[in-house]
Amino acid sequence: MALRGLERMYDRKAGQFIFCVRKSGTGIAPEGLSDRYTSMTAIGLAGEQPEAVQRILGGDTLRAVVQRLIDRVETTNNVGDASLLAWAGHAVGCATDRVWERVLALDPAGRSYPTVEVAWTLSAVAIDQSAKVGTLGERLARRLHNLLSPHGLFPHHVGEDAETSQRSHVSCFADLVYPTLALAQFGSATGDAESIRSTARCAETMCRLQGPAGQWWWHFDYRTGRVLEGYPVYAVHQTAMAPMALMAAAGAARTNYDDAIARGLDWLWSAPEIGGRSLVDREADLIWRKVARREPAKLSRYVQAAVSRVSPNLRAPGLDPIFPPTAIDYEDRPYHLGWLLYAWPAARAALFPPATRTA
């Protein structure tokens, strides 16, 4: 399904992946273009069969797709995008020196950045061991270690801007997943024991905070390690981001989190919030983006953030009856399908090591 979905998400004229497909009363239509999603999707497709990739790209090659982004990397001012491009470039066999020059110029180990972007940079360093980046990996890993709270969470932002927002105590699932993955990758690549300990701790936090029906909740309180607001629940978390982080952590720390991964997939197939229905739409041949509250403009998240800012123990009561979590977001994005492809080959290797495979 992921491979078929990506066929309709590649813009052959532009030579890159779109931002999303969205369902409306007139059908399912593509919207926008995304450099970031193109890099993420290329990382996932790099492990797929060449004929499947060629079909998706209409005869183009992954290397050509990524090289076009590399050719204008100097215009990129987002360190996360540049780091994902370095990762993708290495995955598909492009020379990445220009990309790493841009990453270093943006100073991911020194400046203030979103946590996920610091984590993407560490992942790229861990994957591209030939990169001439000096001690960047060690500095990024140390930066993440220093941010990890006693409750096993990371803040949303790294650096001097981290405490200036009214929502500075709010951490999201992506702020936990991507550092967990990056520390696992770096620990596995270098043997760094502290990174391996940290990734195992993060993975245990993920599993502790999982919802009763397998939901990977969205917002947490960095100060207390508690769920702040669970919704939306995103399909990409259930199918791709949680599995790839937990599988990487399991490989680095020599353990497993299979039960939590399975519960996450169970929710995708039968979400209690929507009467046991699934976000997997076989008729549309897509996986819809999320289950969310029926509310105006993310109101619940802002209310819970404001209330909990006053005191870590405060929560706005009675949101479920007022804003029930029963809305489906009829949208799918290529990075979801790219990360899904990236996650599950690693899972297959972990579940069925070469010595146990049969013809």
Secondary structure, DSSP 8 states (H G I E B T S, - for coil): -HHHHHHTTEETTTTEEEEEEEEETTEEEEEEE-HHHHHHHHHHHTTS-HHHHHHHHTT--HHHHHHHHHTTGGG---HHHHHHHHHHHHHHT---HHHHHHHHHT-TTTS-EEHHHHHHHHHHHHH-TT---TTHHHHHHHHHHHH--TTS---SEESTTTTSSTTTTEEEHHHHHHHHHHHHHHHHHH--HHHHHHHHHHHHHHHHT--TTS---SEEETTTTEEEE---EEHHIIIIIHHHHHHHHHHHHT---HHHHHHHHHHHHSBGGGTTB-SEETTTTEE--EEE-S-STTHHHHHHHHHHHH-TT-----HHHHS-S-EEE-EE-HHHHHHHHHHHHHHHHHHS-GGG---
